[in-house]
Amino acid sequence: MNNTGNRILVVDDEERIRRLLRMYLEKEGYVIDEAEDGETALRKAQEEDFDLIVLDLMLPGIDGIEVCARLRQQKATPVLMLTAKGEEVNRVQGFEVGADDYVVKPFSPREVIFRIKAILRRSSATAFLSKELNTSNNIVFPYLVIEHDAHRVTASGQEVNLTPKEYELLHYLASTPDKVFSREELLKDVWNYDFFGDLRTVDTHVKRLREKLNRVSAEAASMITTVWGVGYKLEAAK
């Protein structure tokens, strides 16, 4: 993949981290801009078009969660969140407001670059759909309908508000109902990870997806089944 011209906004209140990321990312051919606080990051992200934002969770002023939440009201710019070790609750919050992935500090620059490339490999927020997993635009089950063109999900007739990644995961499972996918397969095909993947990322998304579906339809939520020791599947005959 040619990285030339891809613009990345690096947001962190520590100058040494911004400098480190800038050095490694510019070496990869990316064009880098920086912000040291949430207000500046949000203003730049709203006014300019970046291909990806590397966003620290803990920022002075408004934090990374709030920046991501506000940004998602206007744009679908991919967000890679930087979190401190042990901030699992905040990582879940990050996923809820639309973060695409996270890296835990202290991080390896190589891992950050890999995750950025994995996100940017998608030609759109749901690029895995370009694999033509389903020739029909709509996927219809008795309690669950996925309208791909509108990126809309309804469960028992009620619309379910999903983040882009939750939508990708649900569509991927629903495109091949009753097939069991391992966590590794899901990381590879939905997150585009061949390595460095944290299997808990899959578990967290499945948990949030079930919870959101269950709020409006227990029947739809029960379609996503855990196959112990293997992975997950979406059961059509629920």
C-alpha positions in Angstrom: 0.0 0.0 0.0 1.3 3.5 -0.9 1.1 5.7 2.2 2.1 8.9 0.4 -0.5 11.6 1.0 -2.4 9.8 3.8 -2.9 12.4 6.4 -2.8 11.5 10.1 -3.6 13.6 13.1 -1.6 12.6 16.2 -3.2 13.7 19.4 -1.3 13.4 22.7 -0.4 15.8 25.5 3.1 14.4 25.8 5.4 16.0 23.2 7.9 13.0 23.3 5.1 10.6 22.2 4.0 13.0 19.4 7.6 13.3 18.3 8.2 9.6 18.4 5.0 8.8 16.3 5.8 11.6 13.9 9.3 10.2 13.3 8.1 6.7 12.6 5.0 7.6 10.6 6.7 10.1 8.4 9.3 7.5 7.7 6.4 5.3 6.4 5.3 8.2 4.1 2.4 9.6 6.1 1.7 13.3 6.3 1.5 14.2 10.0 -0.3 17.0 12.0 -0.3 17.2 15.7 -2.6 18.4 18.6 -1.7 18.5 22.3 -5.2 18.8 23.8 -8.8 17.8 23.0 -10.1 21.2 21.9 -7.4 21.6 19.3 -7.8 18.0 18.1 -11.5 18.4 17.7 -11.2 21.7 15.9 -8.6 20.3 13.5 -10.5 17.1 12.9 -13.7 19.0 12.1 -12.1 21.6 9.9 -9.7 19.3 8.0 -10.0 15.9 6.3 -7.6 13.3 7.9 -7.4 9.7 6.8 -6.9 8.6 10.4 -6.6 10.1 13.9 -4.3 8.7 16.6 -6.1 9.8 19.8 -4.8 9.6 23.4 -7.6 8.8 25.8 -6.4 11.0 28.7 -6.1 14.6 27.5 -6.3 18.0 29.2 -9.6 19.7 28.7 -12.0 17.4 26.9 -10.7 13.8 26.9 -10.3 11.4 24.0 -13.8 9.8 24.6 -15.5 13.1 24.3 -13.4 14.1 21.2 -14.4 10.9 19.5 -18.0 11.2 20.5 -18.3 14.7 19.1 -16.4 13.9 16.0 -18.7 11.0 15.2 -21.6 13.4 15.1 -20.1 14.9 12.0 -17.5 12.5 10.5 -16.5 8.9 10.2 -12.7 9.5 10.3 -11.1 6.3 11.6 -9.8 6.6 15.2 -7.0 4.6 16.8 -7.1 5.3 20.5 -4.1 5.3 22.8 -4.9 4.0 26.3 -2.9 3.4 29.5 -2.6 -0.1 30.8 -5.6 -1.1 32.9 -8.0 1.3 31.3 -10.3 -1.5 30.0 -13.5 0.3 31.0 -12.4 3.4 29.1 -11.5 1.3 26.1 -15.1 -0.1 26.1 -16.3 3.5 26.2 -14.1 4.3 23.3 -15.6 1.5 21.2 -19.1 2.7 22.2 -18.5 6.2 20.8 -17.0 4.8 17.6 -13.2 4.3 18.1 -12.0 1.7 15.6 -9.2 0.2 17.7 -6.8 0.9 20.5 -3.2 0.5 21.4 -2.0 0.2 25.1 0.8 2.4 26.4 3.7 1.7 26.5 3.4 0.7 22.9 5.8 -0.5 20.2 5.9 2.0 17.2 5.9 -1.0 15.0 2.5 -2.1 16.4 1.0 1.4 16.0 2.1 1.4 12.4 0.7 -2.0 11.8 -2.7 -1.1 13.3 -2.8 2.1 11.3 -2.1 0.2 8.1 -4.7 -2.4 9.0 -7.3 0.4 9.4 -6.4 2.2 6.3 -6.4 -0.9 4.2 -10.1 -0.6 4.3 -11.3 1.5 1.3 -14.2 2.6 3.4 -15.7 2.2 6.9 -16.9 -1.3 5.8 -14.4 -2.3 3.2 -14.6 -6.0 4.0 -18.0 -5.8 2.3 -16.2 -5.3 -1.0 -15.4 -9.0 -0.8 -19.0 -9.5 -1.9 -19.9 -11.6 1.1 -23.6 -11.2 0.2 -25.0 -10.4 -3.3 -28.1 -8.9 -1.8 -28.1 -5.5 -0.2 -30.4 -6.6 2.6 -30.0 -9.6 5.0 -33.3 -10.6 6.5 -34.0 -12.9 9.4 -37.3 -13.2 11.4 -36.0 -10.9 14.2 -33.1 -9.2 12.5 -32.8 -7.1 9.3 -29.6 -5.5 8.0 -30.0 -2.9 5.3 -26.6 -2.5 3.9 -27.1 0.5 1.6 -28.5 2.5 4.6 -26.2 0.8 7.1 -29.3 0.3 9.2 -30.0 -2.6 11.6 -33.5 -3.3 12.9 -34.3 -5.9 15.5 -37.9 -7.0 16.0 -38.9 -3.8 14.0 -36.8 -1.4 16.1 -33.7 0.3 14.9 -30.4 -0.5 16.7 -27.7 2.2 16.9 -24.4 0.5 16.2 -20.8 1.8 15.9 -19.2 1.2 12.5 -17.2 -1.7 13.9 -20.2 -3.3 15.6 -22.0 -3.1 12.3 -19.1 -4.6 10.4 -19.0 -7.5 12.8 -22.7 -8.2 12.7 -22.9 -8.0 8.9 -19.9 -10.3 8.7 -21.5 -13.0 10.9 -24.9 -12.6 9.3 -23.4 -12.9 5.8 -22.6 -16.6 6.5 -25.2 -17.7 9.0 -24.5 -20.8 11.1 -20.8 -20.8 10.3 -18.5 -20.7 13.3 -15.8 -18.1 13.1 -12.8 -18.2 15.5 -11.7 -15.1 17.2 -8.5 -15.1 15.0 -10.6 -15.3 11.9 -12.7 -12.4 13.0 -9.7 -10.3 13.8 -8.2 -11.1 10.4 -11.3 -10.5 8.3 -13.2 -7.8 10.2 -10.2 -6.0 11.8 -7.7 -6.9 9.1 -5.2 -8.2 11.6 -2.8 -10.9 10.8 -0.9 -10.5 14.1 -0.8 -8.2 17.1 -4.5 -8.7 17.5 -5.9 -8.8 21.0 -8.6 -11.5 21.1 -10.4 -9.5 23.8 -11.2 -6.9 21.2 -13.5 -9.5 19.6 -15.1 -10.5 22.9 -15.7 -6.8 23.8 -17.4 -6.1 20.5 -19.6 -9.2 20.7 -20.6 -8.4 24.2 -21.6 -4.8 23.3 -23.4 -6.0 20.1 -25.5 -8.5 22.1 -26.3 -5.9 24.7 -27.5 -3.4 22.2 -29.6 -6.0 20.3 -31.0 -7.2 23.6 -32.3 -3.8 24.5 -34.9 -4.1 21.8 -35.0 -7.8 20.9 -33.9 -10.8 23.1 -34.6 -13.0 20.1 -32.1 -11.1 17.9 -29.5 -11.0 20.6 -29.7 -14.7 21.1 -28.9 -15.3 17.5 -25.2 -14.4 18.2 -24.0 -17.6 19.8 -20.8 -18.5 21.6 -19.2 -21.8 20.5 -17.1 -22.5 23.5 -13.4 -23.1 22.7 -13.9 -22.1 19.1 -15.5 -18.7 18.6 -18.8 -17.2 17.5 -21.6 -17.7 15.0 -24.9 -16.2 14.0 -27.7 -18.8 14.2 -30.3 -18.3 11.5 -32.8 -20.6 13.0 -33.4 -18.7 16.2 
